Amino acid sequence: MMTNRLEAVKKAREAHRESIRRSLQHRLEVARARGDENLVRQLEEEMKYFS
């Protein structure tokens, strides 16, 4: 029982991190397309944190 719960929590945590990573990736693409170098640098730093 406990193993299933821990596994579910782990999967949820991984799914959440992947969602954040995809969101950051999209925001980074938009910032690059707009030429917003300050935002690009900030988002690249966030990506490093979540990698």
Secondary structure, DSSP 8 states (H G I E B T S, - for coil): -HHHHHHHHHHHHHHHHHHHHHHHHHHHHHHHHHT-HHHHHHHHHHHHHH-
